[in-house]
Amino acid sequence: MYTILYILHILVCILLIITILLQLGQAGGIGGIFGGGIDQIFSTSSGSMFLKKTTIVLAIIFVCTTILLTIVSSRTGLESVVR
């Protein structure tokens, strides 16, 4: 159970980083690296709304997996490096 949650948590972290970097900010986002192709796809209002909703969902999943990993690790008797 711990390993599955840990793998899911890492995947969500990577996806969250990618969706945040794809969003257009004041500097234009990371989409300019690819020759503007990404900007054309996500430059419409529906594209930016999709990225915002995806970011919110991934952030909620991130928080939930963080809490679940904390609970599971405390119950299975995993010891800290400090102990």
N, C-alpha and C positions, 0 to 999 in steps of 0.2 A: 504494500500500500504506500509506504514511504517513497519507494523508488518511482512509482507511477506518478505520485504527486510532485516529486522533485523534477521529473522529466517534463511534466505538464507546465510546471512553474518556469523552467528554463525556456520552453517554447513560447510561452506567453510573454516573457521578458523580451525575447528577440523580436517577436511580432509587434510588441508595443513600441520598441525602439524604431522599427522600420516605419510604422504608421505615423509616429510623431515626426520623423525626418521627412516623410513624403508630403506633409502638410505645408502649404504655402505660408510663410511668415513674412516678416519685413524684408528679409534677405532673399526671398524667392524660393526657399526650401532646397532640398537636395535634387529636385527634379531637373535643374539646369545642367547637372552633370551628364545626363543622358541625352542631351541635345534638344531638350524641350518637349520630347515625346510624352513624358509623364505629365508635364504641365498641361498639355492639351487634353489629356484624359480627365484629370482631376480639376481643371480650371472652372468647370461649370459649377453652378450652385449645388446640383445634385451630387456631383463628385466630391465636393468639399464637405457636404453634409454626411456622405457615406464615410469619409475618413474620420469625421468628428464622432459619429455614432460608433464606429469601429474602435476608436481610441477609448471611448467611455466604457464599452463592453469589455475590452481587454484590461482596462484599469480595474474594473470591478472583479474580474476573474483573478487578476494579480493579487488584489487584497485578500480575496477568499482563499487562494492557494497559500498565501503567506500565513494566514491565521491557521489553516488546516495543517500546514507543515509544523508550525509551532506546537499545536495540540498533539499531533501524532508523535513528534519527536520526544515530547515530555512523557508520553504514556508508554512508549516502547522501551524506556530505560536507556536510551542512547546517552552516552556520557560526553560531557564537554571536554575539550582539550585542556582546559584550565584545571579541571579536577585532578 
